[in-house]
């Protein structure tokens, strides 16, 4: 794959099927049109206006997007392809204007609609030659540059200068060209036998190079092949339609619009695919930033962020937040006995047991660090958190690990539970500290058990605040206190 593969996507199977059907339709339709190509029709300048506008817009969009690819990759292949479409975008409006005599109102312009044939030749010779040059530099090690702006300005500047010179020579009649289309609208022998076949040859050459060099390896190359098939069929029908405004001549204009739109479609498809790729990559990066790779649980960073958010929410709603800290019993000895590979298997096993028992989407199981795990339980009372910890402890104790050798290894863990109703953001640290203290007591108690702090600092504070509140209430109602005392006396 080329060095600019990040911006080049391969065609899907569906695209190949669509392209095949479209190609068959273009070739088959062109073959049928040839049977009626020389049938005369009436001039339709409205159709020519729509045709010229569509070609100009489609070619210009293709040129902009291809130069954007050049800016991102530095590959001259995209620059030359962009020049091919810019070439058509610059020439097409003037060629169509000459056909409709729209430029006759300008006194300096002396060209007639018969000279439009020469602009058509320049258009249809330049486009395939630019495409051939673009594919010629496309190789396993494509020519590229880091001086993007300088190259872009130089290439576009030279192309505009050449087009301007060509237009001046044609429109101002600086050079007297042979007549290709006489006043009777019939094509001359030189157009049918010399210049027309030259256009066909250039289109066939460009198509061959795109197929052989591009090998349909990308969406752009696949649709570019369709564009050249349409351009080749257009040149054949134009030359052998015999005259302007015949059925074949109008059919050729339709093929020209197909040729102009093919690469636009490919670039839009590629941009959509790239957007999906970026979204997927961002999602992957987000998972990597928030997930522990070994256990598949949330990592410490995600736990801290979720804990802060839940503390704020609990402060607003005055609901309790619980946390369970778990530590695999004697994990260092386990690692020394069975090795780090089995140790990693043990951690995955513990993580699986935790995850299976998390039933609410608001709860979060995370790897706290090393062989320690944490479960964050919003809006959960201490009794419920302790019950969940005991259930997980039993699940783990009765779910041994079976190694590939057939050996069965029992794994247990110690659990510490803490709950508080937060009053400030700093209570997040207090919740972890209290759960860690309970976990330490579980280890002291012989491991493989669940412990809760007998009375956390927050519980003592809440009790004290409640007593102060009760005393204040009774002091405000001194008469009632006195009467009770007197009646009791």
Buried (B, 14 or more C-beta within 10 A) or exposed (E): EBEBEEBBBBBEEEBEEBBEEBBEEBBEBBEEBBEEBBEEEEEEEEEBBBBBEBBBBBBBBBBBBBBBBBBEBBBBBBBBBBBBBBBBBBBBBBBBBBBBEBBBEEEEBBBBBBBBBBBBBBBBBBBBBBBBBBBBBBEEEBBBBEEBEEBBEEBBEEBEEBBEEBBEBBBEBEEEBEBBBEEEBBBBEEBBEEBBBEBBBBBBBBBBBBBEBBEBBBBBBBBBBBBBBBBBBBBBBBBBBBBBBBBBBBBBBBBBBBBBBBBBBBBEBBBEBBEEEEEEEEEEEEEEEBBBEEBEBBBBEBBBEBBEEBBEBBBEEEBBBBBBBBBBBBBEEBBEEBEEEBBEBBBBBBBBBBEEBBEEEEBBBBBBEEBBBBBBBBBBBBEBBBBBBBEBBEBBBEBEBEEEEEEEBEBBBBBBBBBBBBBEEEBBEBBBBBBBBBBBBBBEEEBBBBBBBEEBEBBEEBEEEEEEEEEEEEEEEEEEEEEEEEEEE
